Amino acid sequence: QVQLVESGGGLVQPGGSLKLSCAASRSIATISSMGWYRQLPGKQRELVASTTNSGSTNYADSVKGRFTISRDNAKNTVNLQMNSLKPEDTAVYSCHARFAFQHYWGQGTQVTVSS
């Protein structure tokens, strides 16, 4: 099993930055894929960014060039650096892990971009 705990959400003005962190309960080197999803009000959850333990990354078109996902194997965390935030980035962001053919989710953290 994998427990995931997110941190770093909050309120930020348009154009600002936030960093989300996801701490895993086991070595992330053993987790094949980790990523961040978000759910906008009234919409389905969508992939924001993901990374594999081989180092590949994938981003939604809407965040390319603004968001960066990274792994910190020493701390067993996956981070999402979000720059140039827009009001349309407002959502609940959830950490995801795929391990041993199972999917695991964090509890979610709210990100609000508003002036």
CORRAHU-V181847 format. One line per field, one symbol per residue. phi: phi as a letter, one per 20 degrees, with the letter a starting at -180 (. if undefined). psi: psi as a letter, one per 30 degrees, with the letter a starting at -180 (. if undefined). Layout:
# CORRAHU-V181847
phi = ???
psi = ???
This chain:
# CORRAHU-V181847
phi = .cdccebofqdbfgnecbceccedecgffeefbcacdccegmcffcfdabbdfeofcbcfgfdgnddcdbddffdlccdceddlfdgfefaedceccdblmddcceencedcdbe
psi = lkkkjllflakllkfallkkkjklflkfffjeklaklljlkgllklkellklgffllkkkeffkfekkklkjeefhlkljkjlhkleffklkkkkkkjkhglkkkafkkkkkjk.
